Amino acid sequence: MAKVSPRFSVSCMALLAAGCLLSPALGQDQPVSASLPPSTTLDNGFADLVDKLLPAVVNISASRVIRPGDDEKSDGPDASSPDGPQTPPSRKNSPLDKFLHDYMKHKDGNEAPKREVQALGSGFIIESSGVVVTNNHVIDNADQVSVTLHDGTELPAKIVGRDSKVDLAVLQVQSPHPLPHVTLGRSDQARIGDVVLAIGNPFGLSGTVTAGIISSRKRNVAHGLYDDFIQTDAAINRGNSGGPLFNLKGEVIGINTLIYGGAGGDSIGIGFAIPSDDARGIIEQLRRKGFVQRGWLGVSFQDLTRSMADDLDIYDQNGLPAKGAILSEVKEKGPAAKVGLSVGDVILSVDKQDITGTTLPRLIAEHQPGETVSMEIWHRGEHKTVSLALGKSPEEHDPLPSDVHLPEHTHQSVASLGIKVSVIDSDMRTQYALSDSQRGVIISEVTKGSIAEQRGITEGSIITQVGQTEVNTPDAFAREVQRVENLKKKDVLLLVQDRNGMMWVPLPLARKE
């Protein structure tokens, strides 16, 4: 893959992130999107189609007032927030980023004065009543959010709901008249090679249209557990994030979210969009409840490799090594434990759909707690089919910005593992080029010669889970490690994200005499 560009920060200047709008049009309102008539030629390019789509695409502005001392305690949009669209996680440090951040913070020996910083993004209207969808990282921790329509009208926006795991948010604006809107198409019907249009607000240039094709589908770029991106070569730059990706029927089939870029983070023809079929259910939940509930298996797992399948003698109907997800932990009293699943079992399919360790989280997340799924598993040498009632995810929703609470401690040292973890604050995001939506705790120190160092864990890596439990503060991480030690486990299983992606790493616990 192309080199991921480091993000840059500019003090006291508006940052460019990006936002998008999405959700099916409801009621009797007619969307503005319309496909080109069969008899239409492209003598005028895409002009006729674009004329219909532009009024439904909007700009998103999210602002936050930064006061002296807030830089250490906030991960909201400020001079260290991503310029958007987001780039997949990178550990490369930019000296210029750090210099500018520290200069503005300590200029003339004083703390920086109170200032307002801004993130700009893209979006689109999905209902004439003013329902808008954008990326969560555009509005995360914002004090104020506004939407600017294609005709220049600026409207204040209310955050209805947001989900950091898939990076989506739903906004509501009030308008004295019905607003033009577009509909969600069927991304699963899109094919590699189909022509697509991206409309958004790159570098603050509103109403910018770019064209390209679908370069690939079902891309996993180690951005999160639910990666399933559409890849496109339509130019996407800072400010496009959250903007719509249209097919030639005028339907939204993707929400532009990530880019791989050059040295300045500009487009090199590799952009990623959240598929509309993945986003549809999430948007509906955000509109109804303000947060997202996902089904929960109560297990930790990883991809079943070819060599693992050979070792375990697990083969498919063609006699080839099977694909699936091998369980590395089964949560006590969790849904999987209740039906007899155990460590070492392999999940081969869910509702007759073949899975891997990469696709399993997304398939399970499509179901609600309490729903029943049928799974084909390999259990102690035998193929079995089990029905399992999914549980409620331990972290079922993200609080809105006003509900954010600061951790009690910003650092925690775990001597038994030989690491020190820290909260992901604005300094850490700048130093390690972390995205605004990145969650977990960052490894700020690794003891030389420790078991962590021996297992390849490095400073700057992110720990997102201990076993089946997500950890977002140093205190939470320390508590989970202590819980595992109290259970007298030999190892603690960490889900670690580094420059190579997400990986389960078991670390032996020091024996207490």
N, C-alpha and C positions, 0 to 999 in steps of 0.2 A: 504493500500500500504506500501511497504517497506520504511523504514526511508531513507530520502534523505541525502546523505553524503555531508558534507561541503567540498568545494574545498580548496586546500592548495596552497600557493604561495611560491616559492623558489627564493630568490634574485639572480640576475645575472646569472640565469640558464635558459636554454631553457625550455619553458613550453610546455606541450603536450595538444594540442587541437585536432581537427580532421576535416577532409575534405572529400568530396565525389565528384565523377564525374558522370555526367549523361546527357542524351539527346539522342534522337533516331539517329541512323546512317542514313545519307542521301546520295543521289546520288547512284552510282553503286558500291561503296565499299562494300566488304563483311565483316561482323563483325567476330571476332574470336570466339564468343560464339557459342556453338553447344551442343545440348542435347545428352545424352547418347543414342546410338542405342537401339531399343527395345530388341535386343537379348543380350545386355550387362548385365552382372551381376555385383554385387558390391563386387566381391572377392578382388578387389584392392581398396576398399573404393571409394572415390571420386577422385582418383588420375588422371584418364584420363580427367575428366572434369576440374579439377583445373589446369592441364597443359595448357589448352586452355584459361583459364580466367586470370591467373596471369599476362601475359604481358600487359593487358589492365588496370590493377589497378596501381595507382601511389601514390607517397607520395607528400604532399603539405607542403611547408615551407614558412611561412609568417613572415617577420622581420620588426622591427620598431626601430628607434633610439630614445631613451628617453633622453631628456636633462633636466637639473635642472629646476624644476618648471613645467614640463610637466605633472607630476602625477596628479596635481590638475585640469588640463584642458583637459585631454584626456581620452577616453575610448578605445583606441586602444590596441593591444596586448602588454601587459607589465606584470610585476610580479603580477598584480592583475587580469589578464585576466583569463577566465576559462581554466581548464586543458583539457576540452573536452573529450568525448562527454559531452554536456551540461546536467545539471540536472534540472528538473523542479524547479521553484523558491522556495527558502527556506529563511527563515529569521533568521536561526541559525547563531550566530556569532562565529567565531573561534578565540580565543585569540592568537593562534600561528600565524594566518594570519596577524592580526593587528600588532603584535610585530615585525615580520620579515619585514613588509612593512615600519613601522616607523623607525626601526633600520637602514635599508639601506638608508632611506631618510635623516636621521639626524645623521648618524654615526659621532662621534667625533665633534658633534656640527656643522657640515657642510652639505650642500646639497649634495646628491649623485652625483657622476660624470656622465658625458654623458656615456651611455651604450647602447648596442644593445640587444634587447630581441626577442625571437622567439617563434612562435607557430607552432606546427607540426600537420598535419592531413592526411587524406586519400582521395582518389578520384578515378575516372576512366575516361577513354577516350571514347567518344561517336562517334567520327568521325575521320577518318584516317588523316584529315588535322590538327588535334591537338586540337579539342574542348574538354574541360574538365569541369566537374561540381563538385562543392564542397559546403560545408556548408558556409553560409555567415559569421558565427562567427569565422571561421578559418582565413579569410583574411580581416576582418573588420578593417579599418584604418591602414592597413599595408603600409609601404613604398616600400617594395619589396616582390614579390611573385615568388617562383620557384617551378618547378615540377620535381621530380626525377622518371625516368622510372624504370621498373623492372630490366633492365640490368645495372642500376647505372648511366645512362646518366642524367645529370642535365640540365634543360632548363629554361630560364627565362619565366615568364608568364605574360600576360596582363589581367587585369580584364575587361571582356566584359560587365558584368552587375551583379547586385546582388539585392536580395530581403530579407530584414530582417524579414518580417512578416511570411514567411514560411521557412526562414533560408536556402536559396539556392543562389549559385553564379555560374557564368559561366566564365571560363578562356580560354585563347587561347595561345598555344605554337607553335613555328615554328620548324619544323624538316626537315632535308634534304631528308628524305624518309617517306613514308606513315607509320602511326602508327597503331598498333593493337587496336581494339576497340570492344565495346560490345553494345548491344541494350537494350532498355527498353521493358520489358514485360508488361503483363496486370495484374496489382495487384488486380483488381476487381475480377479476376478469381481465385485468391489464396484462399485456404481454411485453416481453423484452423486445425493444424495437419500436414500440408505439410512440407516436409524437406527443409531447406534453408541453404545456406552457406554465411558466412560473411568473406570478405577479406579486410585487411587494415593494418594499421601501429600502433598497440597498443604499447604504451611506446617506440615508435621509432623503434620497431622491424618490419621492412618492410616485406611484403609478408606473413603475418600471416593469416592462414585459420582456421576458427572455424565453427562448424556445430551445427544445432539445428532444431527446428520446429517453425512454426508460432503458438504462444501461444494464441493470440487473435487479433481481428481486430477492427478498428474504435475506438481506444482508445482516450479519451480526458483526458489529464493530466494537464489542466489549464496552458499550456505553451503559448497559444495565441488564437486568435479568430478562427483560421483555423485548430485546432487540429483534426487529423484523422489518428492516427498512427497505423502501424502494430507493434504488440508486439512480441518479439522473445526471446527464451532462448539461442540462439547462443551467445557465450561469446563476449561481446563488452566492451572495456575498453578505457581509455584515449588514444587518437590517432586514434581510429576507426571512430570517428565522420565524417560524410560525405562519408564514404566508402560504397561500394555497398553490398546489400543483394540480393543474387542470388537464383533463383529456380533451379531445376535439369535440366531444359532446357538450362541453362547458360544465362538466361535473368535477367536483373536487375529489381526486383520488389519493391525495397525499398532503401532508402538512410539513413544509420544509423546516428542518430542525438542526441538522449537522452538516459540516463541510470538512473536507480535507483541503488545505490551502497551501499557498506558497509562503515565502518568508514574511509577508505582511498579512497573511490570513485571507488573501483574496482568492477568487475562484480559479481553480485549475480544471474544472469540468468534472469534479467528483463531489456530488452533494447527496444528502440522504433525507428522505421524507417518511414520516409516520404514515402507514397505509390507512386509508379511510375506513376499511373494514375492521381494523384494530381499534381505531379511535371512536367509532360510532357508539359502542356500548359504554365506553368511558365517559363520553360527553353526556350521554343520557343520564348516567348516575350523577355526574357533577351538577347537572341541572336540577335533578330531583332532591339530592341530599347534600350537595356541596363537597362530598368526598367520595372515594371509591372503595367498595368492598370487593375483596377477591377471595376465591376459594383457597383453602389451605390443606395440604396433605399431612403436615407434621413430620417432614423428613428432610434430610440433607442428602444430596446426590451429586454425581458427576457423570460425565459422558462415558458410556461403555465403549472402550476402545477395541479395536480388532484383536489385539493381543489378549485383552481381558476375556473377550468372548471365546477365544481359542482355549485359554487356560481353564475356563469354566465349562467348556463343551456346550456352548449355547449357539445354535445355528438356526437360520431361517428356513423356509420351505424349499429354497433352492440349494441348501447345503452350505451357504455362505455364513461367515461369522455374523451374528445378529447385531442389530443396533438397538440402543435403548439407554436407560439411565440406571446406574447401579447405586443402591442406597448405601450411604456412609454413616447415617445416623437416623434413628427412628425415635421421634419425640414420645416420651412416656405419656400415655393416656391421650395421644393425638389420634386423628382419624385413621392413619395407616396402622398404628399399633393396635387399634380396636379390631381390625380385620385380620390380624396375625402377620403383618409384614415385619420383616426383621432386617438388620444390617446384612448386606451381601445379596439381598434380593434384587432382581432387575425388573424394572417396568419396561415393557416392550411396546404397549399401545394404550391409548386412552380413547374410549368410545370407538374402537376399531380403527383409529387413526395412528399410524406408526409414529413413534416419537424418538427423540434423542435427548441427551442431557441439556441441549441448548433450547429445544422447542418445548420441553415439558412445562417450564414455568409459565409460558404464555398460554398454553392450552388450559392449564388448571386455572389461571387467573381469569379466563373467559367465563368461568362458572361462579355462581354466588354461593356463599356459605349455606349449607343445608341441602344443596343439590347433590344428586347421586351420579357418579360416573362409573363406567365399567372399564376395568383395566385388565389387560393380559399381562401376567407376570411370570417370571421364572423364579421358583421358590424351592430351594434345596434339591435341585436336580430335576424338578418337574414343572411343566407348563400348566398354569392355572388361570382361571378367570374369576375376578372378585368384583363385587359391587361395593363402593365406598361412598359414604356420605361425607362431603367436604366440611371442614370446620371453618371457623372464623379466623382470619389472619390476625396475628398478635398486634400488628400495626395497620389498622384498617383505613386510616385516613391521615392526611396532612392538615395540621391546624392552619388557619388563615394567618396572615402576617401579624395581626393584633394579638394572636395567641402564643406567639413565640416566647419561650422561656430560656433564659441563659443557664448553662450548666454550672454546677456548684464549683467545679474545678476545671481549669483549662488544660492541666497536664496530669498524667498518672504514670508512674513507673511500675512495671510488673517484673520484679527481679527474677521470678521463676522462669520467665520467658526470655529475659535479657533485652526487653524493649521498653521504650517510653513512648506513650501515645499522647496526642494533643488534639484539642478541638480544631476544626477546620474553620479558622477565622479569615478575615480579609487578607492578612499578611500571608497566611499559608496559601490562599488561593492565588495570590500574586506570585509568590516564590516558586510554586510548583505548577503554575498554569492550570489550575483546577477550574472546572465549570461551576457556574453559579448553583446548579442543582445537585452537585456532588454531595453525597451523604456518607457518613461513617466517621472514623477517627483516623488521623494521619500518624504514621510512625515517624516521630521526630528524632529518635535516637535508637541505635542498635548497639548493644554492648559487644565489644570485640571478643571473639571467641565463643560467644553465646550460641545456644542451640538455634536461635532465630537466624543468626548470621550463617550458621552451617547449612540451614535449610534454604538459603538464598533470599531471605527477607531483607530488604534494603530500606534505608531512610527515604521518605517520600511516598512509600506505598500506602495504600488505603485499606483499612480493615472495615468491611461493611457488615459482617456477621460473625458471631461466635456460635458455632453449631447452627441451630435453626433460628436464633434470635438476632435481629438487627440491632446494631449498636451505633448511636449517633453522638455519644458524649464519652469522654474518658472515664467518668464515673460508671456509666452503664457497662463499658468494656471491662473495667476492673471487677464489677459485681458478677458478671457472667463467668469470668475466669475463676473467680473465687467459688462460684457455685459448682463449676466442673471439678475443681479441686476437692470440694466437700463431698462430692459423689465418688471420690477416690478413683477417678478415671486416669488412665495412663497418659492419654493425649488430650489436648484441646484442639478442636478443629476450627480453623479460621478461614473465612472467605476473604482473600486478599486480592486487591486490584493494583496491578503495576503496569509498566509500559507494554507488557505482553498480554494484558487483558485480565480476566477474572480467573482465579485458581483457588481450589481448596488446598490448604496447607495444614497438615496435622503436626503439632508441636508437642513433643514429650514433656510432661510435667515433672518438675524436680521432685524426687521422693523425699518425704519428710521422715526423718528417723524418730 
